[in-house]
Amino acid sequence: MTLAFAAEPAALVADEVLGLAVDHNAEAGFLSSEHLDVNVEGYVAAEAAGVLEVFTARDPAGAIVGYSVFVRSRHMHYGIPIASQDALYMARPWRRHSLEFMAWTDQQLFARGVERIFRSSTSRAPYGIVLERMGYERDAVLYVRTAPKR
């Protein structure tokens, strides 16, 4: 079975993606699922401003089984068009299609004028070796600090 990949409007796929986001957060998120509070309005506003790309993977029945979201901008130091990964998830039964999906999203972003794509890999679900095999180079290590509870 194959999946259908598409660029889709955030507002139209939000409800279906939110169902997967709970699984995604439980698997790879740095916050527990009880703190998951997806800012759908922010995604819709970013898309309206022309800086958000939402890509989906649908199974043969038409259900969304994966998503990839990017924020597009101009690099603050070099002025080139970039896309930074906000989210990437593929449901377990379909995960064997992840590499194909990522390659397809890269092609879509390059076709839209992006010159450099930034992807991140969480420490809870690392896949840096896959990115390196796709031609990505390890560039920066991201650290997160949480504000003390008040």
N, C-alpha and C positions, 0 to 999 in steps of 0.2 A: 504494500500500500504506500502511496505517496501522499505528501502533504501539498497544499496549495499555499503559496506565499503571496502576500499582498501588502501594500501600504494602505492603511485605513485611517479614517478620522478618529481621533481620540474619543470624542463624544459618542460616537456610534458603537465603539467596542468596549467602552469603560466597564459596563456592568459585567460582561463576560470575562474580561481580563481580571477584574477584581476577585472573581472566584479562584482563579489560578494564583493570584498574588498571595493569598493566604498560605497555599502550599509552598510557594517560592520563599516567602519570609521564614516559614518554619524550617526550610531546608538550608537556606543560605543567608538569611537576614541577620543583622546584628542586634535587632530588637525582637523581643518575643511577639507572638501573634496578637497578644492582647493590646499591644501598642500600635499595631498597624492602623494607620489613618491616612490612606492615600488621598492626596490633594487633587481630586479629579478636576476641580475648577481651575487649578493652577496649570494642569496639563492642557486643558481646553484653551486657556488664555495664551499659553506658550505657543500652541499650534496656530491660533489666530494671529499671533505676532510673527509667524513664519519661522520659528526657531525649533520646532519639535517635529520629529519624524517617528511615527508609530508603525511598526511592521508586525504582521501576524502570520502565524502558521495555522492552517485549518486542516482538520482531518477530512476524510472522504465524506463524512456526514455533514460537514460544514461547521463543526464546533472548533472554537479556538483552543489549540493545545500548546501554543507557544507564542511568545511575544518578544520584541526587541524594541527598545525606545532609546532615541538619541536626542541630544540637545545640540543644535547647530549654532555656530558662532564664528567670529574671526578671532584667531589667536591673539591674545593681548600683547605678546612680545614681537611676533613675526608677521602679523596681519594676514595670514593665510586662512582660508576657510577650513574649519575643523568640525568634527562631530564627536561628542563625548557620550559614551554609553551611560544611560541612566538605569536601564534594567534589561536583563536578558533572562528568559526562562523557557524551558521546554519540559512539558510533563513527562514523567518517567517512561511511560510506555512508548513515547515517541522520541526519546532522547537520541536515538541513533541517527536522527535527521538534524541534529544540532549543528554539525559542521557545515552541512549543505545550507542550512538556514543562515548561519553567520556569513558564509561566503556570498550568499545572495544579497543579504543586507549591505555588505560592503560594496558590492557592485552597484546597488541602488544609490548609495551615498556618493560614490565616486561619479556616477552619472549625473547627480544633482550638483556637481561642482566642488564637493568636499575634497580637500587635498590630503588631509591626515585624519585618521580615525583613532580615537583613544578608547580602549576597552579596559575594564578592570575585572579583577578576579578576587573574590572574597577569600579570607583565610579559612572560612568554614567549608567552602566548596571551591577549592582552587582548580583552575583549568589553564594555567599559564603555559603548560607544555603544549596544549592544543593550539593556543594562540601563536606560540613560536613556530609550530609546524605550518601554520597558515601564513607565516611571513611577518608576524608582529615581532617587534623588539621590546624587550623589557627596558623600561625607561625610568620610571619612578616607583617608589614604594609609598603607599598611602597609609597614613596613621590617623586614627580617630580618637579624639578626646571628648569625653562626656562631661558636661557641667556637673558640679557637685549638687546633690539634692539639697533643697532648702527647707 
